[in-house]
Amino acid sequence: MSTCRWSNWRIWSHASDREGRYLSRRLCVLVLLILALLPASFLPVETSHAASSIEVLSSEQSATFSESLRFTLVAESTSPVAEVILFFGRDGDRLVRRVYPEFQPDLRVEIDHVEELEPGQYAPGTRLRVWWRLRTADGAELDTPVAYLDYGDERFDWRTLTGERVLLHWYGRDEARAQDLLERAEEALERLEADTGVTVDRPVHIYAYNNQTDMSRALLPRSEGYDDRVLTLGAAVDEDTMLVLGTHRNAGMVVAHELSHIVVGMATDNPYTDLPRWLDEGLAMYAEGELPDGNRRALEQAVRTDSLLSIRSMSSYSGQAQQVDLFYGSAYSVVDFLLQEYGRDKMRELLNVFSRGTLQDDALQEVYGLTLEDLDARWRESLGLDPRPTVVPAVPGKAGGRGDDDLWREAGLLLPHWVIVGSFKPVVA
């Protein structure tokens, strides 16, 4: 239905309402006929503006390791640039950062954006992809071609030794030490494949630092108390990259440990879940070879005093520095029990199930036919201990009832988790 609207005209009539409505309809029809007969050149038309011309005169990106990224852009347009968006992220990742840098809209824009970084935010050797999106006031839009920034620790003059599956980056004068680390890394990968069936599908990068001060700038900080009390000898910092304190006497064991994290991570990567920490760290400790003395003593002490951590409590890190030796010793012991009792093929099957994003309780049930509590009981029995007592919810105020701390200790909890149900507080071990 067509409607004739008069926005700036008013028709005055002393006739009756009926006559007025009739007159209005006749005037509306008359105007429509006149408009239909007018030459097209007299009719209002929608103006179509040609798209503005946007020219990028320069675009650069640079990095100061562990401190900042810097992005600069100079562009001109025939219409004022109204919006500029900077995109950047790790090459290969679907997620990228979107930044709206400050600038003054104009026909020419010059942008100098600095993105502050935390230590360890990006691993040495990370490749970043970068591009800009510009929009003008009249709606024109331009995406610049993707550029790349290789983010490296430029503080040192790195050299590289190439192995069959490992690239070892080092600096300084001790090439013999670097060569020894490379050989230890290759041996660790062979042992990991033989024991668990896990293989490497792409080269692994190892950055060997000469001292803790040098390496600290490449590591993500943890809590202040933790970093003060625990010396970090190595860390897997990316999917295919690890750092190691190469001058330490245990550097070879550290390389084996962190390589396990990388290789197992490649084998179980999925968008849904991570490996439980007891399995990830247990495999890494197993890859080292013999259990280090500090971890062995902590484990033996816990067995003697029946104070082992529960496997469920080891599904995540405790964050308590005094528990570190026991945590790693216990994780090694659980993995050693699984390999000795059920064999390499079952371990490989377990990792395959985890690669589908399966939760640990379901994965253990599917592969071993065990619940997490069943596994905990069998592991304890292999060490000469009785199964863990069943935790019974404590009723507040009941005479003779056990306190919360007693329940936590019996459950072997590091970080207790409460489920509140009415006046009861069941402990989830």
Secondary structure as UniProt FT lines:
FT   HELIX           17..37
FT   HELIX           40..42
FT   STRAND          54..64
FT   TURN            65..67
FT   STRAND          68..90
FT   TURN            91..92
FT   STRAND          97..99
FT   STRAND          106..116
FT   TURN            119..120
FT   TURN            124..125
FT   STRAND          126..136
FT   TURN            137..138
FT   STRAND          141..143
FT   STRAND          147..151
FT   TURN            154..155
FT   STRAND          159..162
FT   STRAND          166..170
FT   HELIX           175..196
FT   STRAND          204..209
FT   HELIX           212..216
FT   TURN            217..218
FT   HELIX           224..229
FT   STRAND          234..238
FT   TURN            239..240
FT   STRAND          241..245
FT   TURN            246..247
FT   TURN            249..250
FT   HELIX           251..268
FT   HELIX           277..288
FT   HELIX           293..304
FT   TURN            305..306
FT   HELIX           312..315
FT   HELIX           321..323
FT   HELIX           324..342
FT   HELIX           344..354
FT   TURN            355..357
FT   HELIX           360..368
FT   HELIX           372..382
FT   TURN            383..384
FT   TURN            396..397
FT   TURN            399..400
FT   HELIX           404..411
FT   TURN            422..423
//
